[in-house]
């Protein structure tokens, strides 16, 4: 775990804490996708104006900025 935590800033990333704004968007998302963790990631991406990288085709049903990966 320490290796992972050390790699985050070393690779130019930062941890994103769950904020009340994320939860407000989360409860407004439709339930096309049944994975609660993916719902949270989509809400965070929307609030933070961030790209979500995913290979999950269900995420395409949402108006979230995304990068498709395979």
C-alpha positions as CSV (number, residue, x, y, z in Angstrom):
1,X,0.0,0.0,0.0
2,X,2.8,2.4,0.8
3,X,4.2,1.9,-2.7
4,X,0.9,2.8,-4.3
5,X,0.5,5.9,-2.1
6,X,4.1,7.0,-3.0
7,X,3.5,6.5,-6.7
8,X,0.4,8.7,-6.8
9,X,2.2,12.1,-6.5
10,X,5.3,10.7,-8.2
11,X,3.2,10.1,-11.3
12,X,1.6,13.6,-11.1
13,X,-1.7,12.5,-9.6
14,X,-3.4,13.5,-6.3
15,X,-6.1,11.8,-4.2
16,X,-9.6,13.1,-4.6
17,X,-11.6,13.3,-1.4
18,X,-15.4,12.8,-1.6
19,X,-17.1,16.2,-1.3
20,X,-20.8,17.1,-0.6
21,X,-21.0,18.4,-4.2
22,X,-20.0,14.9,-5.5
23,X,-22.9,13.4,-3.5
24,X,-25.4,15.9,-4.8
25,X,-24.6,14.9,-8.3
26,X,-24.5,11.3,-7.4
27,X,-28.1,11.2,-6.2
28,X,-29.2,12.9,-9.5
29,X,-27.6,10.3,-11.8
30,X,-29.9,7.9,-13.5
31,X,-29.5,4.2,-12.7
32,X,-28.4,2.9,-16.1
33,X,-25.3,1.5,-14.4
34,X,-25.7,-0.6,-11.3
35,X,-22.2,-0.3,-9.9
36,X,-22.3,2.2,-7.0
37,X,-18.5,2.8,-7.2
38,X,-18.7,3.7,-10.9
39,X,-21.6,6.1,-10.1
40,X,-19.4,7.9,-7.6
41,X,-16.5,8.1,-10.1
42,X,-18.9,9.6,-12.7
43,X,-20.2,12.1,-10.2
44,X,-16.7,13.2,-9.2
45,X,-15.7,13.5,-12.8
46,X,-18.7,15.7,-13.6
47,X,-18.2,18.0,-10.6
48,X,-14.4,18.3,-11.1
49,X,-14.7,18.8,-14.9
50,X,-12.4,15.8,-15.2
51,X,-12.1,13.1,-17.8
52,X,-13.1,9.6,-16.7
53,X,-11.1,6.8,-18.2
54,X,-13.0,3.6,-18.5
55,X,-13.6,0.6,-20.8
56,X,-17.1,0.1,-19.3
57,X,-19.7,0.6,-22.1
58,X,-22.4,1.4,-19.6
59,X,-20.7,4.7,-18.8
60,X,-21.4,5.8,-22.4
61,X,-25.0,6.2,-21.5
62,X,-24.1,9.2,-19.3
63,X,-23.2,12.7,-20.3
64,X,-19.8,12.4,-18.6
65,X,-16.5,13.4,-20.4
66,X,-14.6,10.2,-20.8
67,X,-11.7,8.5,-22.5
68,X,-12.5,5.1,-23.8
69,X,-10.0,2.4,-23.1
70,X,-10.1,-1.3,-24.0
